[in-house]
Amino acid sequence: SLGLRLPTVNEWQWFAAGGVKTRYCWGDDFRLSDILGTQHTGDDIQDSTHEVGKSKPNAFGLCDIHGNVWQLCADEEPAICGGSYSESAEVNYALYHNPETAPTGPDIGFRPVK
């Protein structure tokens, strides 16, 4: 056993925020260039995931926190956090979570913790 598990919603929100108290780990305004580290024109929704590890890291060095894929969390009920590439800025922030009974789809992923 590797001793890994899914984070709770509270744990995910803590590491997603990267130690800051703003809406996103870089501030309060959502811009795709903050996620991808590149200039982006158009709206805040992408048409697919981006390559893992290519987004700008937060203060804890974690990439892909906002807007790549929803990340599974394990509380009393399953939940997904962080938004996905197909969601608007309204749900792509560190404190948003969506309780789901059986989350599935191409925009669901996980980030195990010890």
C-alpha positions as CSV (number, residue, x, y, z in Angstrom):
1,S,0.0,0.0,0.0
2,L,1.2,3.5,-0.9
3,G,-0.8,5.0,2.0
4,L,-2.5,7.5,-0.4
5,R,-6.1,8.7,-0.2
6,L,-8.3,11.3,-1.6
7,P,-8.2,14.7,0.2
8,T,-11.2,16.0,2.1
9,V,-12.9,19.1,0.7
10,N,-11.3,21.2,3.5
11,E,-7.8,19.8,2.7
12,W,-8.3,20.4,-1.0
13,Q,-9.4,24.0,-0.4
14,W,-6.4,24.7,1.9
15,F,-3.8,23.4,-0.6
16,A,-5.6,24.9,-3.6
17,A,-5.6,28.4,-2.0
18,G,-1.8,28.0,-1.5
19,G,-1.9,29.9,1.8
20,V,-3.6,33.0,0.5
21,K,-7.1,34.3,1.3
22,T,-8.1,35.4,-2.2
23,R,-10.6,33.8,-4.5
24,Y,-7.9,32.2,-6.6
25,C,-4.3,31.4,-5.6
26,W,-3.0,34.4,-7.7
27,G,-5.7,36.9,-6.6
28,D,-9.4,37.7,-6.9
29,D,-9.7,38.0,-10.7
30,F,-10.0,35.0,-13.1
31,R,-7.9,35.1,-16.3
32,L,-6.9,32.0,-18.3
33,S,-3.4,33.5,-18.6
34,D,-3.1,33.1,-14.8
35,I,-3.8,29.4,-15.2
36,L,-1.8,28.6,-18.3
37,G,0.9,31.2,-17.9
38,T,0.3,32.4,-21.5
39,Q,-1.6,35.2,-23.1
40,H,-5.1,34.1,-23.9
41,T,-7.8,35.9,-25.7
42,G,-11.5,35.1,-25.7
43,D,-13.7,33.9,-22.9
44,D,-12.7,32.1,-19.7
45,I,-13.7,28.6,-20.9
46,Q,-11.4,26.2,-22.7
47,D,-12.4,23.4,-25.1
48,S,-10.2,20.7,-23.5
49,T,-7.8,19.9,-20.7
50,H,-4.3,21.3,-20.8
51,E,-1.2,19.3,-20.3
52,V,-0.6,18.4,-16.7
53,G,2.0,20.5,-15.0
54,K,1.9,23.3,-17.5
55,S,-0.2,25.7,-15.5
56,K,1.4,28.3,-13.2
57,P,2.0,26.8,-9.7
58,N,0.5,28.3,-6.6
59,A,2.6,29.3,-3.5
60,F,2.8,25.6,-2.5
61,G,4.2,24.6,-5.9
62,L,1.0,22.9,-7.0
63,C,-0.1,23.2,-10.6
64,D,-3.5,22.5,-12.3
65,I,-5.5,23.6,-9.3
66,H,-8.1,25.8,-11.1
67,G,-9.9,24.8,-14.2
68,N,-8.2,21.8,-15.7
69,V,-10.3,19.0,-14.3
70,W,-12.6,18.6,-11.3
71,Q,-10.8,16.9,-8.5
72,L,-12.4,14.2,-6.5
73,C,-12.5,14.7,-2.7
74,A,-13.7,12.2,-0.1
75,D,-15.8,13.5,2.8
76,E,-18.9,11.8,4.1
77,E,-20.2,12.1,0.6
78,P,-18.1,12.3,-2.6
79,A,-17.5,15.9,-3.8
80,I,-15.6,17.5,-6.7
81,C,-13.5,20.7,-6.3
82,G,-11.7,23.2,-8.5
83,G,-13.9,23.4,-11.6
84,S,-12.9,22.1,-15.0
85,Y,-11.9,23.3,-18.4
86,S,-15.5,23.4,-19.5
87,E,-16.7,25.6,-16.6
88,S,-16.9,29.4,-16.2
89,A,-14.9,31.4,-13.7
90,E,-17.8,31.2,-11.2
91,V,-16.9,27.6,-10.3
92,N,-13.1,27.6,-11.0
93,Y,-12.0,28.9,-7.6
94,A,-10.4,27.4,-4.5
95,L,-13.4,27.4,-2.2
96,Y,-16.0,26.1,-4.6
97,H,-17.0,22.5,-4.4
98,N,-19.9,20.5,-5.8
99,P,-21.3,17.6,-3.9
100,E,-21.9,14.8,-6.3
101,T,-23.3,11.3,-5.6
102,A,-21.4,9.6,-8.4
103,P,-19.2,12.1,-10.3
104,T,-18.0,10.8,-13.7
105,G,-16.9,12.3,-17.0
106,P,-13.8,13.3,-19.0
107,D,-13.3,16.4,-16.8
108,I,-13.0,14.5,-13.5
109,G,-9.6,13.6,-12.0
110,F,-7.9,13.2,-8.6
111,R,-4.9,14.3,-6.6
112,P,-4.0,11.8,-3.9
113,V,-2.5,12.9,-0.6
114,K,-0.7,11.0,2.2
